[in-house]
Every structure is written in C-alpha cells, then in structure tokens.
Amino acid sequence: MTASANRTLWIIKTGDALPPLHAVHGDFEDWIARGLALGTGAAAVVPLQTLDARTAAEWPALDNVAAVVVTGSPAMVTDREPWSERTAAWLAQLVAAQVPVLGICYGHQLLAHALGREVARHPGGLEIGTVAIRPLPAADGDALLGDLPAEFAAQVVHEQSVRRLPPGAVALAANAHEAHHAFRVGPCAWGVQFHPEFSDGVMRDYVQCFAPSLQRAGVDADALRQQVQATPHAASLLARFGQLAAAAAAA
C-alpha cells in the first residue's frame, strides 16, 4: 500500500540547538529527520514536514497527520509559555485520536503535562552525558521499545523531569537518576526523556557547552566528555518510529 498524499509525519519544533552546535551539526529537526529515515525508507513513503510550535498560526488537521515527533528545547515546560500550552492541547487531541506520537525530552515532558501530570525540576539536578538505561518489564513486546537489550546507552541532558505519569500511562525505561526515562500512554504515544537523535559528537559538544556550570558543580567536564559514546540502540527508536509512521500513513 502507499501512503495517502495528504498524510504527513510532522516534526514539531519546540526550540533550537545551542548556536555552537547548530553551526556544526544542524538543528534538532535535522537530526530527527535523519534518524526517522535511517534504514527504513520511511521518508520515501510518508511526507515529512517541520512545524515550529512557537510561531504556528494553526495546527494540521488530524486527518493530515500520520504521526508526530516533538523535539527537545532549551525552554522549560513549567514556564507554561502560551505556544507550549497550545501545543499541549493539540497533543492531547492526537493521543485521544490514537495518532502515533513520540515526544523527546521537552516533548516527553510536554506530553505528560498535556495529559494532566506533573513536570518539575529533578531533585537530583542536571543529568548529562552518555548514561545506561534499562527497559522495565512493561517494555517487553512494546511496539517502540520492545527490542531493546536489558541495558542500553543513551544520550541525556535535562534538568526537569516527569515527576508523575499520566493516568493509564506505563513506565517503560529508567535508571538510577530518572524513574521515567520512557513511558507509553494509550496504544501509540510515547515519551522518552533521553535523546535518540543525538550523535556522540553532538553529546560531546553539549557537555563542552555546559562545562563552566559543570565545573562550578564539581563535575569534571573533560572526563564526562571522554565517557561519551555512540548509542545505537537508543538511536534505533527513531527508525522504528519512522516505520510506525509509514504504517499509519498507509492504513
């Protein structure tokens, strides 16, 4: 089957990469688009467009949406910016309509907020670098996270966190710092606190950008940079979501 000409995989842009990273690596939507198409051919099956949530005059009609990925952002969900609250209201409609959704970092937190749950600063402070994450029992058989190994490496940079999951949501991944590194709500809406779109080069440059504040907190930024590694298992989630989007567009 081929996708309907009117159904699109939308990347909802909620912020910009830091200028030093943007100059070298491009922006959030570029990294996500590469990951969605990697090894799947999804981009050839379903059209891909980016919509900046901060300036959007209107949202795509639900029947024009095959799936949605919500980017990360330097913004904070708790600031309740009007554009962010409008995005949250639209995300709630998508979940109710069972449109596939993937929220990343800010998008993960915004999805939880959209469904009525708490986002706040993490009491443990900033989590940054390459970290080990383990799938939880509920991830077994999950359409997005079901094929991950018992422990996988992922890139992270976040100060806020989903403190309580939405009603009916299922926790899918965690580590010692973050209890809600991934969740699913309904059959096809996921949030991941980690960054499947980050390469190891992007992550090293993020650590470098945060180096002054890390040093003030007593963290050895150079050692943290050296510990950064590639995260192929985390990255594979974007390609898998691309497949899910292609299937939704063809339905």
Helices and strands as residue ranges (DSSP letters): E 8-13, H 19-25, H 28-37, H 42-45, E 48-52, G 62-64, E 65-70, G 77-79, H 82-96, E 101-104, H 106-114, E 119-121, E 127-135, G 137-139, E 152-158, E 160-162, E 170-174, E 182-185, E 189-192, H 200-209, H 211-216, H 221-226, H 232-250
